[in-house]
Amino acid sequence: MLLGTMLVLFVLVGGAGTASAHAALRDSDPRDGSVLDSAPRQVTLSFTESVGLLDDSFRVFDPDSRRVSTGEAEHVKGSSDAVRVSLPEGLGEGTFTVAWRVVSADSHPISGAFTFSIGEPSATPATIDTGPVENAATSALYDIVRYLAYAALALLVGTVVFVLFCRPSSTDPLRKLVLTGWWTLLVSSVALLLLRGPYEAGTAPATAFDLSTLERTATSRPGLALLARIVLLAATAVLLTVVVRRRQRDGERDGDSGKPVLLAAGGVLALGLTLTWAAAEHASAGIQVPVAMTSSVLHLLAMAAWLGGLAALLTSLQAAEPLPMSTVARFSRLAFVSVTVLTVTGVYQAWRGLGSWDAFTDTSYGRILIAKLCAVVFLLVAAGFSRRWTARLLVPETAEAEAKVAERVPETVGGPAVTTVSAGDGDASGDGASDDVRPESSPSPSPYSSSSPSDSYRRRLRGSVLVEVAVGVAVLVITTILTATLPGRAAAEAAEAAKDAPAPGVISASTTTIPFDVGTPGGHGKVQVTLEPARVGENSVQAVVFGPDDGFAVVPELRISFSLPSKDIGPLNAEVTDLGGYWGTNTLQLPIAGTWTMKVTIRTSDVDQVSVSRKVKISP
């Protein structure tokens, strides 16, 4: 029941937000919506953090929706956050579509699409299936198994830490927790290894057993981490078997022979297991990787010691044999240290993802982080109260109550009379402090009377524990939402890049319609000028003249020039030529952003002409 509750909690918390990647597209070459004079030799994408490639990371389609044969996708030399693919010669003119899909350094796949044009944009953009974004069934199954793995790690490591540090009088009730944690972590790791390929490719779960997919997964960083986890679990099973046989041989005695070696081996295995998460996720990329890896490992170990230790404490309290109060007090100290480590490492990881003070209020990540920080403060306050009431239960003024307990427990654990707690009247806190009395159905009366000085402390402890548990759940929910949100640092970089790029999937252009009248019968109409992409650098210009009846008109001459009076630049002659039905050029260079003056001169006969002007905005 306890394990089921923990797993349901992790699954529900994990469903609080869709898992999303922590990488964002910073730039592309060609840029989205750009119009080029000639075909590019390659397509290059730059991201806010390192990414991994898939077998089908780039798909390029021509204006007729046919897929273009490309080279093999590869990383730009010396850059783990930039990838490229070569294009064939003779692409022709029109609008081309690039669909891409890569794996972020935090192990989540990301995808997108953009267009660029050669010569001039296609009159009618093609409708293209850019491939799967994600498979809902695969993503949901992968997320569920991932959270099962987190819960299993906490159960396995936390229970063992509880036994070693808190020293309960009997470890028999805890063996099932250790076995359950080990088996759950093993099964979930194997499932993650199988589902990794379909999750990255966005395909159905049925493709998990494809041999080529499994081979690629086994050579990727997340796949290697999962394989290492499985090997470490096998070594953990051997170590646990040795420990169990030693205890059976020694009759539950704590002999010192070989104990330091076993403790060292257990510590190495625990570090190794947590490293399989840190090495495959966000800590392994970005800034300060060594520090981030260390912080991630400590964060996971503290989480396991706290949550797994709490599960072990609750299991021990429900056992028939009374639990020594000294065990509860030790777990109180362990939980306080764990929460402190979680706070320190969490603050560092938040800073690493946030990047600036402005991101606190300007990004979703920052606003969610503020909510989490408030919840963590409340959690620490509740934990402090729990420790306070636990300490009061151990002070000398409770000696009389402890003497009554000793009289009712003829057989002591490990020597002289030990203060004990048993299932029924108390509670266990997230920081571990709790006492307990026997249930009402027990033939033995409660060792504490209602007038006992410790009775008031027990009631206050239960209240602080309820607050601590409620706030702890809130922190877990907010944390899950936070991990599903693009970090402020990456969001800021992506937003900065967006200032210099057109909106995805939209060809940037400026279209201006200018009426004109040369003053002769039938000598009026309008000229429509399209400037693409209306940005600093090379631009294309197309101009169409309409007559009085709004039909196409043929004129002997059309001139267009651009000036920027505020910078004393121009006029720059666009040098448009008659292209058969319209006038145009692809070589206009505009060197600086600002509001330019576009002057259009239309000559309708040998002697009749007129010049008209309009303002056009040129973006950076």
Disulfide bonds with the S-S distance in Angstrom:
none
